[in-house]
Amino acid sequence: MILGLNESPTELLPVTYIQWNENETDILRAYIDRSDGNGYCKKLWLNNVLVWDGSIPSPDNPREITITK
């Protein structure tokens, strides 16, 4: 599944909810850097745990995460 994040310009850390079923929901929070006017995700938290940090450039840091249930 490919998921687009909430990039709301009015939220400091926009939230995206993934509702897997009526009992299971994961929460993604994204830090969106808007300094250049475009808006790029720089950090991503899954259920309040930092799972991706794009502010540290590295070839070993792709712009993707895998959630295994």
N, C-alpha and C positions, 0 to 999 in steps of 0.2 A: 504494500500500500504506500502510496506517496501522499504526504500530508502537507498542506500549506498552512503556515502559521498565521495567527492573528497578528497583524502589524499595525494595530490602531495607533494613530499618532497622538491620541489623547491619553494613553496609558503609559506609565513609566516602564512597566514590565508587562506587556500584553500577555494575556492568558489564553491558551487553547485547551479545550477539554476534549478528551477522547473517551467516549462512553462505549465500552466494549459490550456491556449488557446492563440490565437494570441494577446490578449490584457492584459493578466494577467500572470505575472512571479514573483515568490518569490525567494529571494536570501538567501541561507544559507552560513554562514562563520563559519569555525571550527578552534579552536585552537587544534592542534595535538601535544601532548607531545611525543617527540621522544628520550627522555633522556635515556631510557633503550634499544633503538635500535628497538623496536617493533612499536611504534606509536599508541597512544590511544587518542581518542577525550576527551578533558577535559572541553571545553566550546563550546557552540553553540549559534550563533546569527541568528535570523530570521528577515530579513529586518532591520538590524542594531540594533535590540533589543535583549539583552541577554535573551535567553529562557531556557537555561540549563547550570548549572555549576557543573560539575563533580569533580572539585577540592575540593569541600566540601563534604566529604563522609557522606552519610546518607541513612538509609533504606527507607526514604520517597522521595528519589531522583532517580527514575529509569532512565535507559539509553534510554529514549524515550520521544518524544514530540508528541502532537496532533495538527494538523493544521486544523482548521475548516473554510470552505469557505462558 
